[in-house]
Amino acid sequence: MFIYVDESGTFVSAEKSNSWCVVAGYVVPEVARKQVEHSLALLKRRLGRGIQDEVKLKDLSEANLTRFLGELGKLEATLFVSAIDLGHQDPEVVVAHQAKQVESVRANRPNMLYEEGRASIDDLSDRLERLSPQLYTQMVAQISLLDQVFRVATLYYVQRLPATLSSFKWRMDEKNSVRPIFEQTITHMTPGIIQAKSFRDPGVFVEGFDYSHFDRNFRSAPQDIPAYLQEAVDHTIKSAVNLGAVMRDSKFVRSHDVPGIQVADLLASAWRRVLRGKFEDNEGVARLLGVMTVEGQTPNPSIHLMTLGEEQLAEGTAYRAALNAKRTCRPMVYKRAAKGRNSPKAKPSGG
């Protein structure tokens, strides 16, 4: 599968609420990739643009957008979103959150047996510390999105297109040449952060589903699980996912060269606008976007509205948008996969 990632918004601290910034991940199984590219090409044609031209949300009328979203909603591709309202984020909380993350990375230094490992920890923590609050906030939102994609998309597609789990091709928008520290930091930190989260909140794998394509490339046998992972938890890890392998094919690419990134850009921008209530038929657009999202754990919505501080209840326009998306989202459980003499059983999996 291809996972196209792009963001909308500056991620700069704001004085007013409703200052939403969004990271979107558009997950496209190989069998749907040509259909996605065809839908984008048709949109460009309707706008009188060439196939090599990029189109932005500002170039689309609301009618153009809703028609495009309706076409995408019929495909096997799915949409994941992490959004944060920078008007509700105390800048001091962001700085404290970053300092704590740097400290947690450096805490692993004594566990490194070799100088190469200690140098790697030093390099990573220094990169993380040098990020601006703006880029740090974006990094947290983006890693949250990647974790969401890995957990939810795996469980969703194993029931529908298990063969698509044989590869994960992460393609993230390369904004400009002055952000190498951000790109290098997110590349190095993502597997470790997702792994640490899996200790606290293991991912769900279901006995009876066809994980053969996934296991062949990403599942570690018990004897191959590193000792430090076994020591990090208070129970025996019977199986684990090699997150480094899952994330290995990650690239920052130019949107001009990758149609999937162009679609992710339009979807991220549309979600940011709908959270801010800027469409004429805001609820209608939210429902169309929701069709591409996947049902979350009850009572959570199908998109992730996040914060770096204390949990807050969404309200107003953003709450209504998330609620409308939840009403039209795709069910997690595929009825055909759930049928059979032996009901599938969920089991946790280590990181």
Legacy VTK file of the C-alpha trace (Angstrom):
# vtk DataFile Version 3.0
C-alpha trace
ASCII
DATASET POLYDATA
POINTS 351 float
0.000 0.000 0.000
0.983 3.619 -0.525
0.505 6.129 2.293
0.587 9.727 1.079
1.073 12.311 3.833
0.650 16.078 3.666
-0.290 18.857 6.049
-2.330 22.048 5.975
-1.673 25.023 8.241
1.412 26.654 9.704
1.491 24.929 13.134
2.432 28.305 14.617
1.004 29.248 18.019
-2.156 31.336 17.629
-3.981 33.751 19.913
-7.454 32.836 18.673
-9.164 29.462 18.873
-10.337 27.719 15.707
-6.756 27.887 14.370
-6.741 24.302 13.162
-3.751 22.636 11.532
-4.087 19.227 9.933
-1.915 16.297 8.896
-3.652 13.855 6.551
-2.630 10.368 5.484
-4.281 9.012 2.344
-3.873 5.222 2.239
-4.063 3.770 -1.259
-3.840 0.017 -1.900
-1.989 -0.776 -5.116
-5.237 -1.978 -6.714
-6.735 1.508 -6.268
-3.755 3.668 -7.218
-4.622 4.060 -10.907
-8.231 4.899 -10.000
-7.065 7.625 -7.606
-4.763 9.094 -10.240
-7.577 8.920 -12.815
-9.931 10.828 -10.477
-7.290 13.530 -10.007
-6.738 13.733 -13.768
-10.490 14.155 -14.341
-10.566 16.955 -11.764
-7.731 18.769 -13.533
-9.484 18.338 -16.861
-12.709 19.834 -15.473
-10.666 22.801 -14.244
-8.988 23.238 -17.633
-5.575 22.292 -16.227
-2.879 20.103 -17.715
-2.004 16.719 -16.243
1.327 18.094 -14.975
-0.304 21.067 -13.243
-0.935 21.031 -9.505
-4.297 22.180 -8.198
-4.919 23.557 -4.732
-8.121 23.830 -2.745
-8.337 27.546 -3.551
-8.618 26.605 -7.238
-11.766 24.528 -6.663
-15.344 25.638 -6.312
-17.290 23.856 -3.597
-19.165 21.966 -6.330
-15.878 20.818 -7.899
-14.655 19.648 -4.523
-17.792 17.745 -3.559
-17.845 15.955 -6.907
-14.185 14.973 -6.454
-14.783 13.771 -2.879
-17.762 11.741 -4.061
-15.567 9.980 -6.616
-12.825 9.251 -4.084
-15.371 7.928 -1.610
-16.191 5.036 -3.961
-12.605 3.752 -4.012
-10.774 1.323 -1.701
-8.505 4.123 -0.429
-8.957 5.473 3.110
-8.211 8.737 4.874
-6.652 9.336 8.292
-6.393 12.712 10.005
-4.648 14.235 13.014
-5.708 17.818 13.726
-4.717 20.299 16.407
-6.124 23.727 17.287
-3.082 25.935 17.904
-5.328 28.562 19.461
-5.894 26.126 22.339
-2.219 25.265 22.834
-0.277 27.139 25.494
3.189 27.859 23.974
4.816 27.007 27.312
3.105 23.597 27.286
4.544 22.930 23.822
8.055 23.839 25.014
7.669 21.634 28.096
6.381 18.755 25.964
9.427 19.046 23.695
11.858 19.173 26.627
10.287 16.048 28.131
10.604 14.208 24.830
14.282 15.182 24.544
14.856 13.956 28.105
13.165 10.631 27.374
15.401 10.069 24.344
18.561 10.850 26.334
17.432 8.503 29.104
18.185 5.611 26.745
21.852 6.539 26.395
23.118 4.435 29.358
21.408 1.371 27.842
23.561 1.559 24.708
26.388 -0.985 24.877
28.453 0.544 22.097
29.708 4.019 21.337
27.895 3.974 17.998
24.581 3.585 19.830
25.388 6.380 22.270
26.390 8.678 19.404
23.089 7.909 17.679
21.142 8.857 20.828
23.124 12.095 21.145
22.510 12.977 17.501
18.774 12.271 17.679
18.207 14.179 20.924
20.169 17.152 19.570
18.070 17.208 16.390
14.892 17.027 18.431
16.033 19.843 20.713
16.884 22.096 17.751
13.403 21.901 16.234
11.368 25.080 16.520
8.113 24.800 18.527
6.310 25.056 15.178
8.123 22.089 13.617
8.024 20.122 16.863
4.233 20.438 17.017
3.963 19.339 13.409
6.270 16.397 14.091
4.119 15.206 17.007
0.966 15.476 14.890
2.610 13.646 12.005
3.936 10.782 14.136
0.501 10.507 15.757
-0.946 10.169 12.266
1.584 7.525 11.199
0.793 5.498 14.328
-2.915 5.793 13.589
-2.408 4.649 9.998
-0.321 1.638 11.020
-2.757 0.471 13.705
-6.078 1.108 11.987
-5.206 0.511 8.326
-3.617 -2.843 9.156
-6.753 -4.087 10.899
-9.022 -2.582 8.240
-7.285 -3.985 5.160
-6.454 -7.437 6.550
-10.197 -8.085 6.344
-10.609 -6.732 2.808
-7.323 -6.746 0.876
-4.809 -8.758 2.952
-2.251 -8.829 0.122
-1.888 -5.046 0.316
-0.219 -5.470 3.728
2.858 -6.988 2.081
4.427 -3.527 1.781
4.104 -0.046 3.264
5.345 2.789 1.049
5.269 6.035 3.008
5.444 9.146 0.832
5.555 12.477 2.654
5.494 15.919 1.128
8.883 17.582 0.929
8.212 21.258 1.576
11.597 22.826 0.949
15.326 22.322 1.352
15.587 24.205 4.663
13.835 21.493 6.689
16.292 18.566 6.637
16.448 18.465 10.447
12.668 18.020 10.632
12.637 15.293 7.990
15.601 13.426 9.460
14.216 13.642 12.988
10.776 12.344 12.068
12.326 9.510 10.044
14.486 8.380 12.975
11.948 8.908 15.760
8.784 7.403 14.310
9.538 3.665 14.807
10.745 4.191 18.390
7.784 6.332 19.440
5.251 3.956 17.914
7.028 1.047 19.584
6.994 2.786 22.983
3.285 3.489 22.582
2.647 -0.154 21.719
3.995 -1.165 25.142
1.313 0.964 26.827
-1.410 0.330 24.256
-0.685 -2.773 22.154
-2.023 -2.933 18.634
-4.809 -5.405 17.915
-4.248 -8.412 15.680
-7.122 -10.837 15.187
-6.750 -14.613 15.111
-8.534 -16.009 12.085
-7.706 -13.101 9.759
-5.202 -13.584 6.936
-1.984 -11.921 8.103
0.230 -14.145 5.945
1.282 -11.293 3.622
2.024 -9.009 6.580
3.801 -11.647 8.676
6.122 -12.617 5.845
7.810 -9.206 5.870
7.103 -7.609 9.238
6.485 -10.193 11.956
9.336 -11.213 14.263
9.521 -14.766 15.591
9.762 -15.073 19.423
13.454 -15.992 19.272
14.188 -12.906 17.159
12.680 -10.395 19.583
15.516 -8.317 21.101
16.155 -8.865 24.808
15.737 -5.164 25.583
12.152 -5.319 24.313
11.360 -8.271 26.538
12.881 -6.421 29.491
10.881 -3.252 28.744
7.552 -4.899 29.616
6.330 -6.942 32.558
5.126 -9.874 30.454
6.512 -12.219 27.830
6.164 -10.908 24.297
5.123 -13.860 22.157
5.191 -11.990 18.863
6.225 -8.553 17.692
6.133 -6.346 14.637
9.371 -5.066 13.159
8.406 -1.395 13.006
11.721 -0.470 11.453
10.814 -2.686 8.498
7.276 -1.247 8.355
8.693 2.291 8.123
11.767 1.467 6.035
10.324 2.584 2.694
9.757 6.201 3.775
10.581 9.068 1.444
10.033 12.807 1.335
8.974 13.636 -2.209
7.995 16.645 -4.303
4.237 16.916 -4.656
4.629 17.913 -8.301
5.996 14.431 -9.044
3.518 12.343 -7.039
-0.248 12.492 -7.750
-1.043 10.794 -4.441
0.582 13.655 -2.526
-1.497 16.136 -4.525
-4.653 14.307 -3.448
-3.468 14.223 0.186
-2.860 17.979 -0.018
-6.431 18.613 -1.190
-7.856 16.359 1.526
-5.761 17.933 4.299
-6.770 21.423 3.156
-10.432 20.407 2.932
-10.361 18.997 6.452
-8.736 22.157 7.807
-11.386 24.300 6.150
-14.252 22.110 7.356
-12.974 22.142 10.956
-13.000 25.933 10.780
-16.525 25.958 9.320
-15.581 27.736 6.093
-17.701 25.841 3.548
-21.198 26.900 2.564
-22.452 23.362 3.186
-19.954 22.543 5.903
-21.814 19.515 7.239
-22.240 18.109 3.744
-18.502 18.359 3.015
-17.732 16.794 6.409
-19.942 13.841 5.556
-18.220 13.368 2.187
-14.799 13.468 3.852
-16.084 11.084 6.506
-16.899 8.437 3.901
-13.162 7.900 3.419
-12.399 7.618 7.144
-12.521 4.438 9.213
-14.573 3.858 12.339
-12.622 4.529 15.533
-12.979 2.931 18.934
-16.272 3.916 20.549
-16.946 6.714 21.433
-14.061 8.296 19.519
-14.662 9.997 16.155
-13.084 8.701 12.960
-10.496 11.519 12.972
-8.025 12.395 15.722
-8.488 15.819 17.333
-5.364 16.088 19.455
-3.713 18.347 22.025
-0.263 18.525 23.615
-1.719 19.536 26.978
-4.632 18.304 29.019
-7.385 16.553 27.084
-10.137 18.911 25.966
-13.575 18.239 24.594
-14.049 19.468 21.037
-16.926 21.859 20.628
-18.687 24.028 18.098
-17.916 23.689 14.416
-15.053 21.204 14.828
-17.186 18.948 17.022
-20.030 18.960 14.507
-17.629 18.220 11.644
-16.126 15.258 13.499
-19.611 14.015 14.403
-20.792 14.186 10.791
-17.676 12.360 9.611
-18.300 9.644 12.192
-21.846 9.161 10.891
-20.622 8.331 7.385
-17.303 6.594 8.153
-16.528 3.060 7.040
-17.141 0.269 9.563
-14.016 -1.354 10.927
-15.433 -4.880 10.935
-16.055 -6.372 7.514
-19.044 -8.683 7.815
-17.658 -11.285 5.448
-14.394 -11.480 7.420
-16.301 -11.883 10.691
-18.370 -14.837 9.468
-17.395 -18.472 9.880
-17.612 -21.329 12.319
-14.845 -19.984 14.507
-15.298 -16.353 15.451
-12.052 -14.356 15.132
-10.474 -13.393 18.441
-8.580 -10.188 19.067
-5.184 -10.381 20.673
-2.629 -7.697 21.535
0.684 -7.562 19.748
3.953 -6.105 20.988
5.677 -3.296 19.111
LINES 1 352
351 0 1 2 3 4 5 6 7 8 9 10 11 12 13 14 15 16 17 18 19 20 21 22 23 24 25 26 27 28 29 30 31 32 33 34 35 36 37 38 39 40 41 42 43 44 45 46 47 48 49 50 51 52 53 54 55 56 57 58 59 60 61 62 63 64 65 66 67 68 69 70 71 72 73 74 75 76 77 78 79 80 81 82 83 84 85 86 87 88 89 90 91 92 93 94 95 96 97 98 99 100 101 102 103 104 105 106 107 108 109 110 111 112 113 114 115 116 117 118 119 120 121 122 123 124 125 126 127 128 129 130 131 132 133 134 135 136 137 138 139 140 141 142 143 144 145 146 147 148 149 150 151 152 153 154 155 156 157 158 159 160 161 162 163 164 165 166 167 168 169 170 171 172 173 174 175 176 177 178 179 180 181 182 183 184 185 186 187 188 189 190 191 192 193 194 195 196 197 198 199 200 201 202 203 204 205 206 207 208 209 210 211 212 213 214 215 216 217 218 219 220 221 222 223 224 225 226 227 228 229 230 231 232 233 234 235 236 237 238 239 240 241 242 243 244 245 246 247 248 249 250 251 252 253 254 255 256 257 258 259 260 261 262 263 264 265 266 267 268 269 270 271 272 273 274 275 276 277 278 279 280 281 282 283 284 285 286 287 288 289 290 291 292 293 294 295 296 297 298 299 300 301 302 303 304 305 306 307 308 309 310 311 312 313 314 315 316 317 318 319 320 321 322 323 324 325 326 327 328 329 330 331 332 333 334 335 336 337 338 339 340 341 342 343 344 345 346 347 348 349 350
